[in-house]
Amino acid sequence: MLNVTVNGTNIFDPLEGNTQEIIDFFVSYYGEEHRERITKRLNNTTLIFTSRNLFGENPLIENVKHFYSQKENFIYNKIFSELVQYTPKFPSNFNTPGDAYLVKCAIEENNIDVLMYDKITDLIEMFGLERPDCPLVDYNHKTIDEWLAIDVNRDRVLRCVNYILRICKYKYGDIISQVLQEKQLAISQLKTYDNQIDIAVNTTSNICKILVGKYLLKKCPKMQKLTADEFSDDVDIFMSIMQLGVENFINKDDFLRTESLILIELFKHMGFNLGNDISKYQSNYKLLSVIFDNELCEQVNSYSKKSVVEMCKNNPYFQDVLQTIQGLNIKGGNLEIAYSALQFVQNVSTQGAVMLQYIDSKTDELKFVCLFPDAVSVCDYAIFHELNHVIESDLVKSAEDGFVAKCGFEIFERKYLNEDFCFENLLAGKKVKGEETSRPKRESEIFNEIINDYFALQMYKKVREKGKVYAFGDMRLSAYMSCYDFLKGFVVKYEKQIIDCRLSKDPKAFEKLIGKDNMELLSISFDFLFNYYENYNTYYCQAIDEISKKTNIPSNEVTARFNEYINLKIEWSKPAEMFVSTVKTISQTFDKIDQSLQQSNNSATEKIARTFKKLKILPTPQKRPDDNGDQK
Amino acid sequence: MKIKIIIKSNFEQRKIEIDTQTNQCLVNNVPKVINAYEFAKKLSMITLSWQPEYRNPAVIDGESFVVEIADDLVCKKYVGFNDYPANYHQFLKLIMGVIK
């Protein structure tokens, strides 16, 4: 396993030894009655923390630097607050947290006078002291002597900085040097990993480009007159056509105008001027024989394959993930999961995480793999989101050729590929394809995700309240949060029922509780809201604005009681109408479900009362602690 | 030519809208200065060999993308759910150049 220590934790295994603690935390959130389910599923989960190298740049290194700069600032701020606390005569001008930076400079310079005279201008800038709310704003344009002469006692400042130096040296010196050492070590380890990948990527991709370039110059000598940039662009375009393949190129009839222009320009550079009609080029045998030269295609193909293998072999992140996956007993072969992991490590740009279900070939149990970015990039909120998916999963059906599993309100059907990961399989293109596994339309996907994410956030808040942190990436807003406003009231009121349904074996449990029609309406409405997320605020503001203008009610009042005002008969503009109608549907559906659940609760209570009456047993009302005793 | 690109994952949502005629570019609804034609040219070449749809049904969460490119005559749409074309990294590099 990869091992890079940041903050005393291996960022590729931040939850090490914490499984039981996490199980207990999940049980405390979801209820003791779900302990067995939670324990079993979380024990059956392999969490893999990895990293990505995108285009030869590893964002992880920047994240590690950012983490340590925050940590250093934290230490300096701590020293500074001690100074403020224990030095009664500490100058009042030095009382903003940013002033802690003085401490850092004092240590680095180890020369108070240099610090005070030469660094102060930089410091003012770095502290952000030019901000209008800063008491030092007026001193920005003054010389240091003027600045010190105004109302800061220079001797007192010097004494303080001396004191800072002493404290730092004797009390915090070790901690600071330990942090700096840890930072240097982590970064140098990560750079070693990255160098391996860079060499592999650059060497192999350049070989293909050089091959094609040499070929073009040989076949089309006119191209020598092109500038280096023009020629490089042409090589890229040429390789794209090669990738498209001869048949697809000949039969393609939906070229965009830009595509045609670029291709025709390339062909003209190559010495084939057949006018500006792309079809003339598509049917020109001579041109086709140059573009799709068998020998060149074979060479490029062979190097491309080599490049994929080299990239896989030299990517320590992927090798690490692969090793873990190969150690699991994945029924139906591990190709599918390994391939997903490869894409996660190589391609995916954002800091999401993925969860995959599989059947253990030895025990026939449903098990899970969760892939996360390293602990510096991911925060506990994302981990809880994925683990929520794990605990809401159940095996519905297992067969020889595949299995059916439930995840929340959804069902997944999976067919086995019966292939293990090896380079031959990868190169033969035996990756996951649509026709090899079926994925039923996930109608409730967004609705399920929003609820899941809402619970993950509540859990994250709880864990932070306890002061516990597992992974330490910055908290980021999830895409699903935008829909919380319209869901929160209902989830808070029926939290227990929703949890019980999500953690039930029956994927239809929630649908049975709220009704099929309501489930469909909510699924469609939340899908719409989420997919228009990027314009969500625009729609929302527009709707508020329209209500406010048409009713003369101030917009803040409309915002506070939005759900009530959208029921007014207003002639909406088109975009606002779509948004309002979706919000209305959600609100009305929740009201309908609320009424129906209340009724069923009442009828259940009445039923119990009738039963008691029949049996001539009257239940004695329980006295609540806040009752004052005059209950009748 | 009009281009619309959406990349989504749990914790990230990026939308790029480009109009080559007006040389206008919006990244998450915020205007950006780019050479729209150059961008369109590179994107066209990257997507030339793409299939309309990529899908890995085995994955829960993860990343999805939608790329829509339209001119007066043709409208193309490429979508991916946890599966990506072979040169997706080139696409990401192009996108990141605009987002940064």
Interface residues (C-beta under 8 A of the other chain):
Chain A: L54 F55 D236 I237 S240 I241 Q243 L244 G245 N248 D254 F255 L256 R257 T258 E259 I262 E336 I337 Y339 S340 Q343 F344 Q346 N347 V348 S349 T350 Q351 G352 A353 V354 M355 L356 Q357 A382 H385 E386 H389 C407 F412 R414 K431 V432 G434 T437 S438 R439 E449 D453 R476 L477 S478 A479 Y480 Y533 E534 N535 T538
Chain B: M1 I6 I7 K8 S9 N10 F11 E12 Q13 R14 K15 T20 N28 N29 Y37 A40 K41 S44 M45 I46 L48 S49 E53 R55 N56 P57 A58 V59 I60 D61 G62 E63 I69 D71 D72 L73 V74 K76 N82 D83 Y84 A86 N87 Y88 H89 L92 K93 I95 M96
